[in-house]
Amino acid sequence: MPSCMLRVSGSTAKVRKFLAASSIQPARVFWKGEPSILKSRGPIETSGFNIELSSAEGLSAQSTQAAKFIRRHKSDILLIKSLGFSSATIVFGLYVLATEVRPWPSYRLSTAIIQLAAELGCNIDLSFYGVPADAP
């Protein structure tokens, strides 16, 4: 099931500083030079980590949970900004909701998550996955 992640990348030194100072346990940490999950991409080009902000399904629930997570861990998240990572992106993993009857679904982000992302200097990405297996 898709989830909402905060993906951060930058120098190995910055990743080490964050991991040493933060109480957050990243879902994944990756290091420059390691083999990529997709072998065709070659080695990882920059160090970083992923933090799961929400495991909920759907943009509204993910957005609400992500905002709560960020507020609860604001000092740790602000550490990311203060360390000056090269990239910080909130990625919402979503199932494609388009159907033959409604081929143009709308996706709306809450004002709260947009404001938090702006305060933290984060980009926002929407990643779409195929139709869920249990869909009619």
HELIX and SHEET records of a PDB file:
HELIX    1   1 THR A   12  ALA A   21  1                                  10    
HELIX    2   2 LYS A   39  ARG A   41  5                                   3    
HELIX    3   3 LEU A   59  ARG A   72  1                                  14    
HELIX    4   4 LYS A   74  LEU A   83  1                                  10    
HELIX    5   5 THR A  111  LEU A  120  1                                  10    
SHEET    1   A 5 ARG A  28  PHE A  30  0                                        
SHEET    2   A 5 SER A  47  SER A  54 -1                                        
SHEET    3   A 5 CYS A   4  GLY A  10 -1                                        
SHEET    4   A 5 SER A  87  TYR A  95 -1                                        
SHEET    5   A 5 ASN A 123  TYR A 129  1                                        
END                                                                             
